């Protein structure tokens, strides 16, 4: 039991250090939603950006009750959160087609 307590304390310390590094680097925690908006009033589509915790993020167009019960229509990973959010803004607010912007290069 004591061995587990030591490992948990070590894990907490590592998590604190990782959080401090993320703050220094300006990136979000893994799984954090950094953008969420309906898509230009078109149907039930929602545009979502989810951080990977290492500076990158995935932009998705989903339909349904995100994050519980939804269908992913389009998805693309970007090497930076800013790129992912810019793509999401274009889709959600500027009428850019998700098939154009979320297609892998």
Number of C-alpha atoms within 10 A of each C-alpha: 5 7 8 9 10 11 11 12 12 12 12 12 12 12 12 12 12 15 16 12 13 16 12 9 11 11 20 21 17 14 13 13 16 17 17 19 17 18 24 17 11 10 9 13 20 25 26 25 29 23 25 21 17 18 18 19 28 24 30 25 26 22 17 13 11 13 9 6 9 12 13 14 13 15 20 18 19 21 13 16 26 16 16 25 23 14 23 28 20 16 26 24 14 12 12 16 11 22 13 10 17 21 10 10 6
